[in-house]
Amino acid sequence: MIMLMIYGLKNCSTCKKAIQWLDEHQVAHQFVDYRDQPVSADLLLQWSEQLGGWAKLVNRASPTWRNLPEERKTPERDQDWLQLIADFPTLVRRPVAVDDQAVSVGFKPDLFTQRFA
């Protein structure tokens, strides 16, 4: 089995809650801060495909999204989305949990219990 990878930002409160939950439930994992270690374009494309599109991966309710110039809010191609995330990594929903079974975004204790407990 592939170890659970958690991608996010070390100062993100939601990521901290997810890590705390995993620690309390003794779920082995590795955390990657994607500001320090940017996620490859190939991996972002895989996540988008597995999640059912960029709309599931990108947080359009975030302050970062709201502050984008209007012309940046309508990416049409994968390359446009990848450039947007490269320019603004905080647009990716947090945390991203990846193992050999699935990719998921966000943290809700009930969902983590279903998936990892």
NUBANU-782466 format. One record per residue (C-alpha): residue in one letter; residue number from 1; x, y, z. Coordinates in pm, 1 decimal. Layout:
<recs>
@residu = a	num = NUM	u = X	v = Y	w = Z $
...
</recs>
This chain:
<recs>
@residu = m	num = 1	u = 0.0	v = 0.0	w = 0.0 $
@residu = i	num = 2	u = 114.7	v = 351.8	w = -79.4 $
@residu = m	num = 3	u = 148.3	v = 577.9	w = 221.3 $
@residu = l	num = 4	u = -116.3	v = 843.1	w = 260.1 $
@residu = m	num = 5	u = 11.9	v = 1176.7	w = 135.2 $
@residu = i	num = 6	u = -141.8	v = 1497.6	w = 263.2 $
@residu = y	num = 7	u = -76.7	v = 1808.2	w = 53.0 $
@residu = g	num = 8	u = -150.6	v = 2152.0	w = 188.7 $
@residu = l	num = 9	u = -1.8	v = 2449.5	w = 364.9 $
@residu = k	num = 10	u = 165.2	v = 2414.7	w = 703.6 $
@residu = n	num = 11	u = -11.8	v = 2722.1	w = 842.1 $
@residu = c	num = 12	u = -357.6	v = 2621.2	w = 715.8 $
@residu = s	num = 13	u = -594.7	v = 2556.7	w = 1006.8 $
@residu = t	num = 14	u = -786.7	v = 2291.8	w = 810.7 $
@residu = c	num = 15	u = -464.9	v = 2107.8	w = 730.1 $
@residu = k	num = 16	u = -367.5	v = 2119.8	w = 1096.7 $
@residu = k	num = 17	u = -704.2	v = 1967.6	w = 1194.1 $
@residu = a	num = 18	u = -664.4	v = 1692.1	w = 936.3 $
@residu = i	num = 19	u = -310.6	v = 1609.8	w = 1055.7 $
@residu = q	num = 20	u = -428.2	v = 1607.5	w = 1416.9 $
@residu = w	num = 21	u = -711.8	v = 1368.8	w = 1326.8 $
@residu = l	num = 22	u = -472.2	v = 1136.7	w = 1141.6 $
@residu = d	num = 23	u = -227.8	v = 1141.4	w = 1433.6 $
@residu = e	num = 24	u = -503.3	v = 1070.0	w = 1687.5 $
@residu = h	num = 25	u = -627.0	v = 777.4	w = 1476.8 $
@residu = q	num = 26	u = -272.5	v = 651.3	w = 1414.9 $
@residu = v	num = 27	u = -300.6	v = 678.7	w = 1037.1 $
@residu = a	num = 28	u = 47.8	v = 685.3	w = 885.6 $
@residu = h	num = 29	u = 90.6	v = 981.1	w = 654.0 $
@residu = q	num = 30	u = 338.8	v = 1223.5	w = 509.0 $
@residu = f	num = 31	u = 265.6	v = 1596.2	w = 481.6 $
@residu = v	num = 32	u = 384.8	v = 1803.1	w = 186.3 $
@residu = d	num = 33	u = 362.3	v = 2182.4	w = 199.6 $
@residu = y	num = 34	u = 307.5	v = 2273.0	w = -162.6 $
@residu = r	num = 35	u = 452.7	v = 2618.4	w = -117.2 $
@residu = d	num = 36	u = 785.6	v = 2461.9	w = -19.9 $
@residu = q	num = 37	u = 754.4	v = 2169.8	w = -262.6 $
@residu = p	num = 38	u = 532.3	v = 2271.3	w = -556.5 $
@residu = v	num = 39	u = 312.2	v = 1997.1	w = -697.3 $
@residu = s	num = 40	u = 401.6	v = 1890.2	w = -1051.2 $
@residu = a	num = 41	u = 171.0	v = 1972.3	w = -1340.3 $
@residu = d	num = 42	u = 127.7	v = 1599.5	w = -1407.3 $
@residu = l	num = 43	u = 11.4	v = 1537.1	w = -1051.7 $
@residu = l	num = 44	u = -228.8	v = 1833.3	w = -1059.9 $
@residu = l	num = 45	u = -375.6	v = 1699.2	w = -1385.4 $
@residu = q	num = 46	u = -420.1	v = 1354.6	w = -1226.9 $
@residu = w	num = 47	u = -595.6	v = 1507.1	w = -926.5 $
@residu = s	num = 48	u = -826.0	v = 1711.6	w = -1147.9 $
@residu = e	num = 49	u = -918.8	v = 1404.6	w = -1352.5 $
@residu = q	num = 50	u = -975.9	v = 1185.5	w = -1045.6 $
@residu = l	num = 51	u = -1185.2	v = 1452.0	w = -874.1 $
@residu = g	num = 52	u = -1397.1	v = 1516.3	w = -1183.1 $
@residu = g	num = 53	u = -1253.7	v = 1849.0	w = -1293.0 $
@residu = w	num = 54	u = -1078.7	v = 2163.4	w = -1186.2 $
@residu = a	num = 55	u = -1389.7	v = 2298.9	w = -1012.0 $
@residu = k	num = 56	u = -1346.5	v = 2029.7	w = -743.8 $
@residu = l	num = 57	u = -976.6	v = 2101.5	w = -696.3 $
@residu = v	num = 58	u = -981.8	v = 2482.0	w = -697.5 $
@residu = n	num = 59	u = -1147.5	v = 2674.4	w = -415.8 $
@residu = r	num = 60	u = -1357.0	v = 2941.0	w = -587.9 $
@residu = a	num = 61	u = -1484.3	v = 3068.7	w = -253.0 $
@residu = s	num = 62	u = -1136.6	v = 3166.3	w = -134.2 $
@residu = p	num = 63	u = -1019.3	v = 3524.2	w = -92.5 $
@residu = t	num = 64	u = -744.8	v = 3448.5	w = -343.5 $
@residu = w	num = 65	u = -1004.0	v = 3358.6	w = -609.5 $
@residu = r	num = 66	u = -1223.7	v = 3659.6	w = -528.6 $
@residu = n	num = 67	u = -924.5	v = 3891.2	w = -567.6 $
@residu = l	num = 68	u = -821.8	v = 3756.1	w = -906.8 $
@residu = p	num = 69	u = -868.4	v = 3982.1	w = -1208.2 $
@residu = e	num = 70	u = -1188.3	v = 3881.9	w = -1390.3 $
@residu = e	num = 71	u = -997.8	v = 3763.2	w = -1697.5 $
@residu = r	num = 72	u = -811.3	v = 3504.9	w = -1485.4 $
@residu = k	num = 73	u = -1137.0	v = 3353.9	w = -1352.5 $
@residu = t	num = 74	u = -1229.7	v = 3183.9	w = -1678.4 $
@residu = p	num = 75	u = -950.4	v = 2938.3	w = -1757.9 $
@residu = e	num = 76	u = -1050.1	v = 2721.6	w = -2052.0 $
@residu = r	num = 77	u = -762.1	v = 2478.0	w = -2100.3 $
@residu = d	num = 78	u = -571.8	v = 2258.2	w = -1858.1 $
@residu = q	num = 79	u = -263.3	v = 2472.8	w = -1922.8 $
@residu = d	num = 80	u = -456.1	v = 2782.9	w = -1811.1 $
@residu = w	num = 81	u = -557.0	v = 2610.5	w = -1485.8 $
@residu = l	num = 82	u = -202.6	v = 2489.7	w = -1426.7 $
@residu = q	num = 83	u = -61.9	v = 2839.2	w = -1477.0 $
@residu = l	num = 84	u = -323.4	v = 2983.5	w = -1241.4 $
@residu = i	num = 85	u = -228.8	v = 2733.5	w = -969.8 $
@residu = a	num = 86	u = 142.4	v = 2793.8	w = -1030.6 $
@residu = d	num = 87	u = 81.5	v = 3166.0	w = -982.3 $
@residu = f	num = 88	u = -156.1	v = 3121.3	w = -686.3 $
@residu = p	num = 89	u = -96.9	v = 2786.6	w = -508.2 $
@residu = t	num = 90	u = -343.1	v = 2878.6	w = -232.9 $
@residu = l	num = 91	u = -625.4	v = 2823.3	w = -484.0 $
@residu = v	num = 92	u = -597.1	v = 2446.6	w = -434.3 $
@residu = r	num = 93	u = -851.3	v = 2319.8	w = -181.4 $
@residu = r	num = 94	u = -685.5	v = 2196.4	w = 135.6 $
@residu = p	num = 95	u = -586.8	v = 1943.1	w = 232.8 $
@residu = v	num = 96	u = -550.3	v = 1709.3	w = -62.6 $
@residu = a	num = 97	u = -537.1	v = 1348.8	w = 61.6 $
@residu = v	num = 98	u = -383.3	v = 1097.4	w = -179.0 $
@residu = d	num = 99	u = -329.4	v = 724.7	w = -142.4 $
@residu = d	num = 100	u = -349.7	v = 426.7	w = -375.6 $
@residu = q	num = 101	u = -730.5	v = 425.1	w = -347.2 $
@residu = a	num = 102	u = -837.3	v = 782.9	w = -417.7 $
@residu = v	num = 103	u = -779.5	v = 1155.4	w = -408.6 $
@residu = s	num = 104	u = -995.2	v = 1375.0	w = -187.2 $
@residu = v	num = 105	u = -997.2	v = 1739.9	w = -90.0 $
@residu = g	num = 106	u = -1096.2	v = 1911.5	w = 230.9 $
@residu = f	num = 107	u = -1132.4	v = 1778.7	w = 582.8 $
@residu = k	num = 108	u = -1444.1	v = 1655.8	w = 755.1 $
@residu = p	num = 109	u = -1400.8	v = 1411.2	w = 1044.2 $
@residu = d	num = 110	u = -1688.1	v = 1190.3	w = 923.5 $
@residu = l	num = 111	u = -1537.3	v = 1156.0	w = 576.5 $
@residu = f	num = 112	u = -1191.0	v = 1085.9	w = 714.9 $
@residu = t	num = 113	u = -1343.7	v = 819.6	w = 942.5 $
@residu = q	num = 114	u = -1511.5	v = 652.4	w = 643.3 $
@residu = r	num = 115	u = -1198.1	v = 661.7	w = 435.3 $
@residu = f	num = 116	u = -914.4	v = 601.4	w = 683.7 $
@residu = a	num = 117	u = -1039.8	v = 453.6	w = 1012.1 $
</recs>
